[in-house]
């Protein structure tokens, strides 16, 4: 089976059943080599003529995607599917969706940088904020006018007024299903049913530890659906709270009724520093308390780790992922001014905001990005379609931008067989808070400028 190229997109078009047993759809080595020679920006598999598929059938093409992306560094994925097929693919690859999904070939063409077409007004809405931002940035870079719908109802109200609407589409490596960031730099974990020794196996402790490392201070367990817990779960949460306290972080439970476990359990958990709230709004709607819980009260007591050679060796790739994203947003080329090994150093941080994101796996570390407020505002304007001085909205948008940077880092390193996972970003409205949180932590600082505006990249552990 050979791909057909048109408008910058190479498309495989299998037919019938894709179940891994149908030899008529098998992709040969020669097909792969032929595809590599295509002058295409995007390689897709159309599901328009596919009657049925399972994961075994799709895996044939997913393996092909990996080879093509590694060699050509281009977008790969599936297109031409209905909502049922879209949901099936998401379920098959829920934790490893490193390819893209475009609802139609016409939507995919919007993302092809060499396909010459007119500027289009595009309305975007998915249930993943990171996806919304990533899609908008890519479309903007291709000369289109993307607008983010603020809710599903907003999307339904506006969609008839746009040339294109994007809903059931995904850019690979841009989401994170481990936790959800909420206003105020709190991470929410959802737990349910009966909590026992299995909580230790199901909970992603590496993700939690790296979230602590990049500066998150508040972790909320959404426990409305918890039926009960036993002594094993009690010990797990007690240890988790004690460890988190070494980073001056707080753990809270929301919606965990005292009737679901012995009173002595609650006393033990409170003694370890865990706070209890009747409902989530009691935490999130109390601005004063939320600020206290997510702020920095003192320097972390946990020993800082030193940057190592393995992490530094990937510095060019990490900078490339960052610069490429910022250049898309500003239409300005980056100028490297200096590179130093030191603590985070800023001579003047007036009118600047920051965000940090952690990564772990084959390598572990943390990236800190310090932005001029003008760049952060420009990002927000691009993504919501209007100017704003709303600080919370600007910081939320900055967080989504940094999440996209993390996704690009993950993809670039994956193509070199270096596998990492990323945390959600932590934002800083005040640079003084960032400096306090990173005190004593040395790393590689790269000072950049975009059209004369200072920008700081810092790599540490």
C-alpha positions as CSV (number, residue, x, y, z in Angstrom):
1,X,0.0,0.0,0.0
2,X,1.4,3.3,-1.1
3,X,0.5,6.8,0.2
4,X,-1.0,9.3,-2.2
5,X,0.3,12.9,-1.7
6,X,-1.9,16.0,-2.3
7,X,-1.8,19.5,-0.8
8,X,1.2,18.7,1.3
9,X,-0.4,15.6,2.9
10,X,0.4,12.0,2.2
11,X,-2.5,9.6,2.8
12,X,-2.8,5.9,3.2
13,X,-6.4,4.7,2.4
14,X,-7.0,1.1,3.7
15,X,-10.4,-0.5,3.2
16,X,-12.6,-3.0,5.0
17,X,-11.5,-4.5,8.2
18,X,-8.4,-3.5,10.2
19,X,-7.9,-6.2,12.8
20,X,-4.2,-7.1,12.4
21,X,-5.1,-10.3,10.5
22,X,-5.9,-8.8,7.1
23,X,-2.7,-9.2,5.0
24,X,-4.1,-6.9,2.3
25,X,-3.5,-3.9,4.5
26,X,-0.1,-4.7,5.8
27,X,2.5,-2.0,5.2
28,X,5.8,-3.3,3.9
29,X,9.3,-2.0,4.4
30,X,9.2,-0.8,0.8
31,X,6.1,1.2,1.5
32,X,7.8,2.9,4.4
33,X,10.9,3.8,2.3
34,X,8.6,5.1,-0.4
35,X,6.7,7.2,2.1
36,X,9.9,8.7,3.5
37,X,10.7,10.1,0.1
38,X,7.4,11.9,-0.3
39,X,7.6,15.7,-0.1
40,X,4.8,15.8,2.5
41,X,4.4,17.8,5.7
42,X,1.8,15.4,7.2
43,X,1.4,11.6,6.7
44,X,-2.1,10.3,7.6
45,X,-4.2,7.1,7.4
46,X,-7.7,7.8,6.2
47,X,-10.4,5.7,8.0
48,X,-13.2,6.8,5.5
49,X,-13.4,3.4,3.9
50,X,-12.7,1.3,7.0
51,X,-15.7,-0.6,8.2
52,X,-14.2,-2.0,11.4
53,X,-10.9,-1.7,13.3
54,X,-9.3,-2.8,16.6
55,X,-6.1,-1.8,18.3
56,X,-4.1,-4.6,16.6
57,X,-5.1,-3.2,13.2
58,X,-4.3,0.4,14.1
59,X,-0.9,-0.7,15.6
60,X,0.3,-1.5,12.2
61,X,0.1,2.1,11.2
62,X,1.2,3.5,14.6
63,X,4.5,1.6,14.2
64,X,4.8,3.2,10.8
65,X,4.1,6.6,12.3
66,X,7.0,6.2,14.7
67,X,9.5,5.4,11.9
68,X,8.3,8.2,9.7
69,X,8.3,10.9,12.5
70,X,11.7,9.9,13.7
71,X,13.2,10.2,10.2
72,X,11.2,13.1,8.8
73,X,10.1,15.0,11.9
74,X,6.6,15.6,10.5
75,X,3.1,15.2,11.8
76,X,1.6,11.7,11.6
77,X,-1.9,10.3,12.5
78,X,-5.4,9.4,11.4
79,X,-8.2,11.3,9.6
80,X,-11.7,10.9,8.2
81,X,-13.5,9.4,11.1
82,X,-16.8,9.8,12.9
83,X,-17.3,10.5,16.6
84,X,-17.6,6.7,17.4
85,X,-14.2,6.0,15.7
86,X,-12.7,9.0,17.4
87,X,-13.7,7.9,20.9
88,X,-12.5,4.3,20.1
89,X,-9.0,5.5,19.1
90,X,-8.8,7.7,22.2
91,X,-9.7,4.7,24.4
92,X,-7.2,2.4,22.7
93,X,-4.3,4.9,23.2
94,X,-5.5,6.8,26.3
95,X,-2.1,6.8,27.9
96,X,0.1,6.8,24.8
97,X,-1.5,8.9,22.1
98,X,1.7,10.3,20.5
99,X,0.1,10.8,17.0
100,X,-2.5,13.3,15.7
101,X,-6.1,12.9,14.9
102,X,-7.9,15.2,12.3
103,X,-11.6,14.8,11.8
104,X,-11.3,15.4,8.1
105,X,-8.6,15.7,5.5
106,X,-9.7,19.3,5.0
107,X,-9.0,20.1,8.6
108,X,-5.6,18.4,8.3
109,X,-4.8,20.7,5.4
110,X,-5.1,23.7,7.7
111,X,-2.0,22.4,9.5
112,X,0.1,21.9,6.4
113,X,2.6,24.8,6.2
114,X,3.3,24.2,2.5
115,X,-0.3,23.9,1.4
116,X,-1.1,27.3,-0.1
117,X,-4.6,28.3,1.0
118,X,-6.4,31.5,2.1
119,X,-6.6,32.6,5.7
120,X,-9.5,30.9,7.4
121,X,-11.5,31.7,10.5
122,X,-11.4,28.6,12.7
123,X,-13.5,28.0,15.8
124,X,-11.9,25.5,18.3
125,X,-13.4,23.6,21.2
126,X,-12.3,20.3,22.8
127,X,-12.5,19.1,26.4
128,X,-8.7,19.5,26.8
129,X,-7.5,23.1,27.4
130,X,-3.9,22.1,26.4
131,X,-5.3,20.8,23.0
132,X,-7.2,24.0,22.4
133,X,-4.1,26.1,22.9
134,X,-1.8,23.8,20.9
135,X,-4.3,23.7,17.9
136,X,-4.7,27.5,18.0
137,X,-0.9,28.1,18.0
138,X,-0.3,25.8,15.1
139,X,-3.1,27.4,13.1
140,X,-1.9,30.9,13.9
141,X,1.6,29.9,12.7
142,X,0.0,28.8,9.4
143,X,-1.6,32.2,8.8
144,X,-5.2,31.4,10.0
145,X,-7.4,33.1,12.5
146,X,-8.1,30.7,15.3
147,X,-10.7,31.5,18.0
148,X,-11.2,29.5,21.2
149,X,-14.8,28.9,22.3
150,X,-15.0,29.4,26.1
151,X,-17.5,26.5,26.6
152,X,-19.3,23.8,24.7
153,X,-22.4,26.0,24.6
154,X,-20.3,28.9,23.3
155,X,-19.0,26.6,20.6
156,X,-22.5,25.4,19.6
157,X,-23.7,29.0,19.4
158,X,-20.8,30.2,17.2
159,X,-20.0,27.3,14.9
160,X,-22.3,28.2,12.1
161,X,-20.5,31.5,11.6
162,X,-17.1,30.0,10.9
163,X,-15.4,28.6,7.8
164,X,-14.1,25.6,9.8
165,X,-14.8,24.2,13.2
166,X,-12.5,21.9,15.1
167,X,-13.8,19.6,17.9
168,X,-12.9,15.9,17.5
169,X,-9.3,16.5,16.7
170,X,-6.0,16.0,18.7
171,X,-2.4,17.1,18.2
172,X,-0.3,14.2,19.6
173,X,1.7,14.6,22.9
174,X,-0.2,17.7,24.1
175,X,-2.5,16.3,26.8
176,X,-2.0,15.1,30.3
177,X,-4.5,12.8,31.9
178,X,-2.7,12.3,35.3
179,X,-4.0,15.4,37.0
180,X,-5.8,18.6,36.4
181,X,-4.5,22.0,37.2
182,X,-7.0,24.5,38.6
183,X,-6.8,28.3,39.3
184,X,-4.3,28.9,42.1
185,X,-1.7,26.3,41.1
186,X,-3.4,23.4,42.8
187,X,-3.3,19.8,41.5
188,X,-6.4,17.7,41.8
189,X,-6.2,13.9,42.0
190,X,-9.5,11.9,41.7
191,X,-9.9,8.8,43.8
192,X,-12.9,6.5,44.3
193,X,-14.4,3.3,45.6
194,X,-12.6,1.4,48.4
195,X,-9.1,2.6,49.2
196,X,-6.7,-0.2,50.2
197,X,-3.1,-1.3,49.5
198,X,-3.7,-0.9,45.7
199,X,-3.6,2.9,46.1
200,X,0.1,2.7,46.3
201,X,0.2,0.9,42.9
202,X,-2.3,3.1,41.1
203,X,-1.0,6.4,42.3
204,X,1.7,7.9,40.1
205,X,4.3,8.7,42.8
206,X,6.9,9.8,40.2
207,X,4.5,12.4,38.8
208,X,3.7,13.6,42.3
209,X,7.4,13.9,43.3
210,X,8.2,15.8,40.1
211,X,5.3,18.2,40.7
212,X,6.7,18.9,44.1
213,X,10.1,19.5,42.6
214,X,8.9,22.2,40.2
215,X,7.1,24.1,43.0
216,X,3.5,22.9,43.4
217,X,2.4,23.4,47.0
218,X,-1.2,22.2,47.1
219,X,-2.6,18.8,46.2
220,X,-6.3,18.1,46.5
221,X,-7.8,14.6,46.5
222,X,-11.3,14.7,45.1
223,X,-12.8,12.0,47.3
224,X,-16.5,12.3,46.8
225,X,-16.8,8.8,45.4
226,X,-14.7,7.1,48.0
227,X,-16.6,4.4,49.8
228,X,-14.1,3.6,52.6
229,X,-10.4,3.1,53.3
230,X,-8.4,0.6,55.3
231,X,-5.2,0.8,57.3
232,X,-3.0,0.3,54.2
233,X,-4.4,3.4,52.5
234,X,-4.1,5.3,55.8
235,X,-0.4,4.5,55.9
236,X,0.1,5.5,52.3
237,X,-1.5,8.9,52.7
238,X,0.3,9.6,56.0
239,X,3.6,8.9,54.3
240,X,2.7,10.9,51.3
241,X,1.8,13.9,53.5
242,X,5.0,13.6,55.5
243,X,7.1,13.5,52.3
244,X,5.3,16.4,50.8
245,X,5.8,18.4,53.9
246,X,9.5,18.4,53.2
247,X,8.7,20.6,50.3
248,X,6.3,22.8,52.4
249,X,3.4,21.3,50.4
250,X,-0.1,20.6,51.7
251,X,-2.4,17.7,50.9
252,X,-6.2,18.1,51.2
253,X,-9.2,15.8,51.0
254,X,-12.4,17.2,49.6
255,X,-15.8,15.4,50.0
256,X,-14.5,12.6,52.2
257,X,-17.3,12.0,54.7
258,X,-16.2,11.1,58.2
259,X,-18.8,8.3,58.2
260,X,-16.7,6.4,55.7
261,X,-13.8,5.6,58.0
262,X,-13.0,5.5,61.7
263,X,-12.5,8.8,63.6
264,X,-9.0,7.7,64.6
265,X,-8.1,7.6,60.9
266,X,-9.0,11.2,60.5
267,X,-7.0,12.2,63.6
268,X,-3.9,10.3,62.2
269,X,-4.2,12.0,58.8
270,X,-4.6,15.4,60.4
271,X,-1.6,14.8,62.6
272,X,0.4,14.1,59.4
273,X,-0.7,17.5,58.0
274,X,-3.6,16.6,55.8
275,X,-6.6,19.0,55.7
276,X,-10.2,18.1,55.3
277,X,-12.9,20.1,53.5
278,X,-16.6,19.2,53.0
279,X,-16.5,20.2,49.3
280,X,-14.1,21.4,46.6
281,X,-15.5,24.9,46.6
282,X,-14.5,25.4,50.2
283,X,-10.9,25.3,49.0
284,X,-11.1,26.9,45.6
285,X,-13.5,29.7,46.3
286,X,-11.6,31.0,49.4
287,X,-9.0,33.2,47.6
288,X,-7.1,34.1,50.8
289,X,-6.8,30.5,51.9
290,X,-5.9,29.3,48.4
291,X,-3.2,31.9,48.1
292,X,-1.7,30.8,51.5
293,X,-1.8,27.1,50.6
294,X,-0.2,27.6,47.1
295,X,2.4,30.2,48.2
296,X,5.9,29.8,49.5
297,X,6.3,30.2,53.3
298,X,9.9,29.2,53.5
299,X,12.7,27.7,51.5
300,X,12.2,24.0,50.7
301,X,13.9,21.8,53.3
302,X,14.3,19.0,50.8
303,X,17.9,18.9,49.5
304,X,18.3,20.2,45.9
305,X,19.8,17.9,43.3
306,X,22.6,19.0,41.0
307,X,22.2,19.2,37.3
308,X,24.0,16.2,35.6
309,X,25.7,15.6,32.2
310,X,22.9,13.4,30.8
311,X,20.3,16.1,31.3
312,X,22.7,18.9,30.0
313,X,23.5,16.9,26.9
314,X,19.8,17.4,25.8
315,X,20.0,21.1,26.4
316,X,20.0,22.0,22.6
317,X,16.8,19.9,22.1
318,X,15.1,21.5,25.1
319,X,15.9,25.0,23.9
320,X,14.8,24.2,20.4
321,X,11.4,23.1,21.6
322,X,11.1,26.3,23.7
323,X,12.3,28.7,21.0
324,X,10.2,27.2,18.2
325,X,7.0,27.7,20.3
326,X,7.8,31.3,21.4
327,X,8.8,32.3,17.8
328,X,5.5,31.1,16.6
329,X,3.8,33.3,19.1
330,X,5.8,36.4,18.6
331,X,6.8,36.2,14.9
332,X,10.3,37.2,16.1
333,X,13.6,35.3,15.9
334,X,15.3,34.4,19.2
335,X,18.7,35.9,19.9
336,X,20.9,34.0,22.4
337,X,22.8,36.4,24.7
338,X,24.6,34.3,27.2
339,X,24.8,30.8,28.8
340,X,25.9,30.3,32.4
341,X,25.8,27.6,35.1
342,X,24.4,29.3,38.2
343,X,21.2,29.8,40.3
344,X,18.4,31.7,38.6
345,X,19.6,35.2,38.2
346,X,17.5,38.2,37.1
347,X,18.8,41.8,37.3
348,X,15.4,43.2,36.8
349,X,12.2,41.2,36.9
350,X,9.7,44.0,36.8
351,X,6.7,43.2,34.5
352,X,7.7,39.6,34.2
353,X,5.9,36.3,34.9
354,X,7.2,32.7,35.0
355,X,6.3,29.1,34.7
356,X,8.1,25.8,35.4
357,X,7.5,22.3,34.1
358,X,9.1,19.0,35.2
359,X,10.0,16.0,33.2
360,X,11.0,12.4,34.3
361,X,11.7,9.0,32.8
362,X,15.0,8.3,31.0
363,X,16.0,11.8,32.1
364,X,14.6,14.0,34.9
365,X,14.7,17.7,35.5
366,X,12.8,20.9,35.4
367,X,12.5,23.8,32.9
368,X,11.8,27.3,34.1
369,X,10.8,30.0,31.6
370,X,10.6,33.7,32.6
371,X,8.5,35.8,30.2
372,X,8.0,39.5,29.7
373,X,4.4,40.2,30.6
374,X,3.9,41.6,27.0
375,X,4.6,38.2,25.5
376,X,2.3,36.5,28.0
377,X,-0.5,39.0,27.1
378,X,0.1,38.4,23.4
379,X,-0.2,34.7,23.9
380,X,-3.5,35.2,25.7
381,X,-4.8,37.5,23.0
382,X,-4.0,34.9,20.3
383,X,-5.7,32.1,22.1
384,X,-8.9,33.9,23.2
385,X,-9.3,36.3,20.3
386,X,-9.2,39.5,22.3
387,X,-7.0,41.6,24.5
388,X,-7.2,41.2,28.3
389,X,-5.5,42.4,31.5
390,X,-7.1,39.6,33.6
391,X,-4.1,38.3,35.5
392,X,-5.7,34.8,36.1
393,X,-6.5,34.4,32.5
394,X,-3.0,35.5,31.4
395,X,-1.4,33.0,33.8
396,X,-3.7,30.2,32.7
397,X,-2.8,30.9,29.1
398,X,0.9,31.0,30.0
399,X,0.5,27.6,31.6
400,X,-1.0,26.2,28.5
401,X,1.8,27.6,26.4
402,X,4.4,26.0,28.6
403,X,2.5,22.7,28.5
404,X,2.9,22.8,24.7
405,X,6.6,23.4,25.1
406,X,6.7,20.3,27.3
407,X,4.8,18.3,24.7
408,X,7.3,19.4,22.0
409,X,10.2,18.4,24.3
410,X,8.6,15.0,24.8
411,X,8.2,14.5,21.0
412,X,11.8,15.6,20.1
413,X,13.4,13.4,22.7
414,X,11.2,10.5,21.8
415,X,12.5,10.6,18.2
416,X,16.0,10.1,19.8
417,X,14.7,7.1,21.8
418,X,14.7,9.2,25.0
419,X,11.4,8.7,26.7
420,X,10.1,11.2,29.3
421,X,6.8,12.2,30.9
422,X,5.9,15.7,31.9
423,X,4.2,17.3,34.8
424,X,1.6,20.1,34.6
425,X,3.1,23.6,34.6
426,X,3.3,25.7,37.7
427,X,3.0,29.5,37.2
428,X,4.4,32.5,39.1
429,X,2.8,35.9,39.1
430,X,5.6,37.2,41.2
431,X,9.2,36.4,40.2
432,X,10.3,36.9,43.9
433,X,8.2,33.7,44.7
434,X,10.1,31.8,41.9
435,X,13.5,33.0,43.2
436,X,12.5,31.9,46.8
437,X,11.4,28.5,45.5
438,X,14.6,27.9,43.5
439,X,17.1,29.3,46.0
440,X,20.1,27.0,46.2
441,X,19.2,25.2,43.0
442,X,22.0,25.5,40.3
443,X,21.4,24.9,36.7
444,X,22.1,26.1,33.1
445,X,20.7,29.6,32.5
446,X,20.3,30.7,28.9
447,X,19.4,34.4,28.4
448,X,17.5,35.1,25.2
449,X,15.8,38.0,23.6
450,X,12.9,38.3,21.2
451,X,12.9,41.6,19.4
452,X,14.8,43.1,22.3
453,X,12.5,41.7,25.0
454,X,14.4,39.6,27.6
455,X,13.5,36.0,28.1
456,X,15.1,33.5,30.4
457,X,15.4,29.7,30.0
458,X,16.7,27.7,33.0
459,X,17.4,24.0,33.1
460,X,17.9,22.3,36.5
461,X,16.8,19.3,38.6
